[in-house]
């Protein structure tokens, strides 16, 4: 079955109405969220996984149009995040051993101390950058029914969701007349290879970022023209 026959591809606007601020960079690509959900749907929900444990996503095809960009690289026709008026702020997450529970630790019948400077009980006070907004939206060329299904169980987006960050109040889907997944009103909406750029992109910033999910995976990262 041809790719275009497998999915009913149409231009869409997808909006997440937010309840809490989101911990992410300004780009927050939707195809990354969709790949995570598709992977979870295929393998089943897991309480945890190890970093880099799953890097082979063979057999998973997202319900998005594919652009075969440049000489060797492809990407999904899915924009990066378009935020409502938003404020960027800084907070901290902390981890520190509670000494009131020190008597519960088995030191092997020896006297011992809980070391918080390093090791298993190391204390942390790390900064996090968050974006506070009413909503965030994306533009895609995709299959509405399939995307709605994947996002139906997404209650949070971004990092540190177990702490309440990135809570989604509801998802909204809107069919559009024009494909705005890569360009919208002359504005670049996602990172693309330089050879795919239009002449008016020459003044855009260039940086190293993922061209497709998983965005943390080094083989997917390269020099791109960024929005």
N, C-alpha and C positions, 0 to 999 in steps of 0.2 A: 504493500500500500504506500503510495506516495505521501510525503510529509504533509503537503497541502491538503490531501484528501483525508488524512487522519484527523485533522483538527479543522474546526470552523473558524478561521482567522478573520478578525475584524478589528478596526481601531477602537480602543477603549480608554477610558479614564477611570482609574482605580484610586479611591480615597480612603485613608484610615483616619477616622475621627478619634482624637486622643483624649485620654483621661489624665495621663501623667506625662512628664517629660521623658524624652528618649535619649539613651546613651548611645551615640553613634557619631560618625563623621557626617559631613553635610551631604554626602552622596547616597548612602543607604540604598543600594540597588535592590529593586523588587525581585529580580530573577534569582538573587541569592536567597531571599526568603522563600520563594517558590521551590527552589531546589532542595532546601532543607526539609520542607513539608513533603515533597515528593519522595525524598529519601526515607523520611520517617514513615510514610505510608507504605512504602515497599518493605522495609525491614521491621516495622513495628516500633512502638514507642519504647524508648530506653531511658533508664534513670540517669545514666551517665555514659560517656565514651571518652577514650583517651585522645589527647591531641594528635592529629594526623592519623588516627586509626582507620578512617574511611576516606580514601582519596580516589578510589575507582568508582565512578558513578555510571558504569556501563549498564545499558538497558533502561536508563531513565531518560525520557524525552519530555521536556517541558512543553506545555501548550502555548508556545510563543513562536512567532516567525523568526527565522534565522537569516542573518546577513553574513554573507561570505566576504568579509572585509580584507583589504590589503592583499598581500601575496600569499599569506599562509594562515591567517587568523580569522575566525568567525566569532560572531557575537549575537546575542538575542536582540530583537527589536523591542527593547524595553528601556524606558528612560530611567535615569536615576532620580532621586527624590526631589520633588518640587514642594517646598515648605510654604505654609502660610506665614504671616508675620511672626517671627520667632526670636527668642532671646537665648544666647549661648551663655551657660554658666558653669561653675565648677563646684563639685562636692567631693566627698571622700568616702571610701569604703574602708572598714577597719576589721582587723582580726587580732584578738588578743586573748591569751589563755586566762581563764578565771581561776585565780589561785585558791578560791574556796573549794575547788574540786581536786586539789593536789593530792589529797589522801586517797583518791581512787586510782591513782596510777601505780602500776606494779613495777617496781624497780628491781625485781628479781631478788627480794630479801636483802637488798642493800640500801643504804642511804643514798638519796639522790635529789637533785634539784631540777626544776623545770626551766630549761634554757629558752628564752624567748628571742634571743639575738640571732639564732640560726636554727636550722633543722625543722623537725615536724611541728614544733610549737612556736615557730617564728612569728613575731608580731608584725602586722602590716598597718600602714596608714597611707593608702595610695589615692592619688587624685583621680577623679573621673570628670570628663567633659560631657555635659548634657545640653540638649536643645529643647526648649519649652515652646510649644506651638499648639494651636487649636486643631490643626490637621496637617497631614502630609499626603501628597498624591503622586501618582505615576501615570505615564502614558505608555501604552503597549499596543502591539499588534498581536492579538492572542485570541484564544478560545474562551469566551465569557463563562460558559457553564463549567469548564474544567478548572479555570482559575478560581471561580467562586467556591468550588468544592475544596480545592487545596487551602484556601484562606478561611474556610468555615470554622476551623479549629484554632486559628491564630488569634490568641488573646493578648499577646504582647509582641513588640518588635524591639530590636536593638539588644544591647547587652544588659546584664544584671536584672533580667526579668523576674528572677526569684525574689528580688528585693522590692518589686513593685514598679520598677521603671518600665516605660514604654507600653503602658496598658492601653489597649484599643477599646473604645466604646462601641464602635460599629464600623463595618466596611460598607462602602458605597460603590456601585458600578454604573457607568454611563457609557452608552454607545456614542461614538463620534462619527462625523462625516469624513474627517481627514486623519491620516496617520501622523501622529505627533511623537512617535517613539524615539526618534533620533533628532529631528529638528522640529521646532514649534515656533512659528512666526519668525523664522530666520535665526532662532536661538538654538544653539547646540544643547541637547538634553541629556547626553551621556558621553562618556569617553569613547573615542574612536581612533583607529590608526591614522597617522598623518596622511597616508596616501588616499584615504577615504574622504578627507576634508574638502569642503568647498572653499572657494577663493576668499570668502569673507571670514574664514576661520583662522587666517594667518596670524592674527593678533591674539589668539587664544593662548592660555597658559598650557605648558607641556609638563607632564609629570609621570611618574611611574605608578601605575595602578592596575588592578585586574581588568581584563577585557571581558571576562565572563566568570560565573561562579564555578568553583569556590574561589572567592576573591583573595583569600589568604594563601592559596596554593601558588607557590613560586612560578611553576611553569605557565600559569595564566596571567602573570604580571609582566608588563612591558611599558615602554614609553608611549603615552597616548596624548592626544589633544583633549583637554579637560574642559567641561562647561564652566 
